[in-house]
Amino acid sequence: MQLKLQQSDQPLYQDSTAYWSWHAACVHSCSNRGFSSALTVVGQYVQSWDDNEKGPIDPFAIAEAEIDSISERLRQSLLTDIPALGRAAEYFFQIGAEGKRLRPTMLVLMASAFSAVLPSADLLIVDPSPVNHHPVDMRRRQQRIAEITEMIHVASLLHDDVIDNAETRRGMKALNSAMGNKIAILAGDFLLARASVSLASLRNTEVIELLSQVIEHLVSGEILQMTSEPEELLSIDHYIKKTFYKTASLMANSCKAVAILGNQPREDCQLAWEYGRHLGLAFQFIDDVLDFTSSSGELGKPNLNDIKSGVVTAPVLFAAEEHSELVEMIQRKFKGDGDVARANELVFDSRGIQRTRNMADEHCKLAADTITRFSGPQSAHARVCRRALTQITNRVLTRSK
């Protein structure tokens, strides 16, 4: 097995001084989880980079050391002299509460997919600079996009949970349930503010516009969901538009931002956007399936949450094509006695779930296809990360929570 260090064409062997320098950085980045755990991560990282083009690649193992470093910096960037605000803002960033970390992993891999070099050892340790500091190194700027994306994502979760009166999230109490609606709303606002400061520090107008548009889309998507007309509630196109705004826009625009900061050709930047769009849509389609097929324990939040909240998703829309009884339920947002239970029965007595999975499968294939259309990889390292991005599409499609 061999790796290549940044700005060097020399292979990185496990018995070399360079390898152990890189190894130490990985261990340092994992220090909060203990030395033996860090060694395990390093082993997985090395194994995953073995570019023999045989067998599956674990995309999360490839990015884990760098993602741990980004996560720790993110926690540090949320420090404030107001204890209650700090506790609320970092609620879903605590170790063990970070969720799947799909978005930052995707972005780190996207950065590497266009890179000619492996991140140097110093880029795998926590960046100590303040949130408003302009990162000189390109990779640090790309890492900031991963941080910003996570802050925007979690802010949207906090606000959504207030709107939905949610009790659980990620297998723990939702913040609004633990600390109240006002604290949850303000914590979300604080995360958006910190994300905006970090975004401004990048000093790239196009990237600032892209990520600012994401915040606009999140609001637009929620308004679309809350104010849909009866005929819109029955439209699959309306549902997909809302899904893009609420989920896929963040993934699409952050992927494009990483490509822009990597000085990639315009065609590749657009392909990165398309990858994020298709992956984001597929992710939400599967999420809507799991709301029916998984238990609350598996999801870390209540199942059937969408129809209980009056939200119409693809499995219901497809089921309504087979069971006209669902149409009136959809238009009254499942507020009638027994609507939720009956709608659940009709969804399972239809092809709604399978058709939604088929739609997700199509978007995963489209996402994977965009990777094949990137400009030629500049290194074996980039080629492996492209395989990992393709593997992520399969992970999204086959996930159970």
Secondary structure, DSSP 8 states (H G I E B T S, - for coil): --EE-TT--SEE-TTSHHHHHHHHHHHHHTGGG-HHHHHHHHHHHHHHT--SS-S---HHHHHHHHHHHHHHHHHHHT--S-HHHHHHHTTTTSTT-STT-HHHHHHHHHHHHT-SS---GGGGS---S-TTS---SHHHHHHHHHHHHHHHHHHHHHHHHHHHT--EETTEE-HHHHH-HHHHHHHHHHHHHHHHHHHHHT--HHHHHHHHHHHHHHHHHHHHHHH--HHHHT-HHHHHHHHIIIIIHHHHHHHHHHHHHTT--HHHHHHHHHHHHHHHHHHHHHHHHHHHHS-HHHHTS-TTHHHHTT---HHHHHHHTT-THHHHHHHTTT-STTHHHHHHHHHHTSSHHHHHHHHHHHHHHHHHHHHHTS---SSHHHHHHHHHHHHHHHHHHH---
